[in-house]
Amino acid sequence: MTTTTGRFSAEEITEAYAAMHRQVQHYATSGQWDDFALHFTEDAQYVEHAFGTFHGREEIRAWSVRTMTSFPGSVMTGFPLAWSVVDVERSRLICEVRNLMPDPGDGSAHEESNLTIMTYAGDGLFSREEDVYNPLRFLTMAVRWARIAEAHGRLDDDGRAYLEQYGGGVGSGR
């Protein structure tokens, strides 16, 4: 029996997010993020605590393409969920997303998580996303990963530029 007190059932909200999440893995694998914005309504709002708030599909598209095709987003290998809950009354799915980096060359694992709050609008679309995380933890993880990757000859030019800007220089012990 399905219990529904909000506009949408927990099952519909969960299924819509699962479908979106499968596509996100495809975007990560292919490096093509243009269609990410299609999971949102035309007037959606995306709240990203480090980068700002984006209004509408086109702003969401521009931000996601720019962010996920440059370091460190461009090297992230996956975004598995640690857990999720549905707030049917508010048509929301709240989850912890693990942001995984590949092996930088020494076999070490690097990741940071964020909490994501998705507001479901129906028809498989979301009207709002908010990502909550500590940007300094992401920065620290990305710099640590880049230093190890550089030491093992696995850091590309984009990663080197990031390391120069945020890590005290390539090869820096800082």
NORBEL-V661215 format. One record per backbone hydrogen bond with DSSP energy under -0.5 kcal/mol. NH is the residue of the N-H (numbers start at 1). CO is the residue of the C=O. If there is no record, write none. Layout:
# NORBEL-V661215
nh/co
NH/CO
NH/CO
This chain:
# NORBEL-V661215
nh/co
4/2
10/3
13/9
14/10
15/11
16/12
17/13
18/14
19/15
20/16
21/17
22/18
23/19
24/20
25/21
26/22
27/23
28/24
29/25
30/26
31/27
33/31
36/33
37/34
38/35
39/36
40/37
41/126
44/41
45/127
46/54
47/45
47/129
48/46
48/52
49/47
49/131
52/48
54/46
56/44
56/54
57/42
59/55
60/56
61/57
62/58
63/59
64/60
65/61
66/62
67/63
68/64
69/65
70/67
73/70
74/70
75/72
76/72
76/73
77/100
78/100
82/96
83/96
85/94
87/92
88/86
90/87
91/87
91/88
92/87
93/118
94/85
95/116
96/83
97/95
97/114
98/80
98/96
99/97
99/112
100/78
100/98
101/110
102/75
112/99
114/97
115/132
116/95
117/130
118/93
118/116
119/128
120/91
120/118
121/125
122/125
125/122
126/39
127/119
128/119
129/45
130/117
131/47
132/115
132/130
133/131
135/133
137/134
138/134
139/135
140/136
141/137
142/138
143/139
144/140
145/141
146/142
147/143
148/144
149/145
150/146
151/147
152/148
153/150
154/149
156/154
160/156
161/157
162/158
163/159
164/160
165/161
166/162
167/163
169/163
172/169
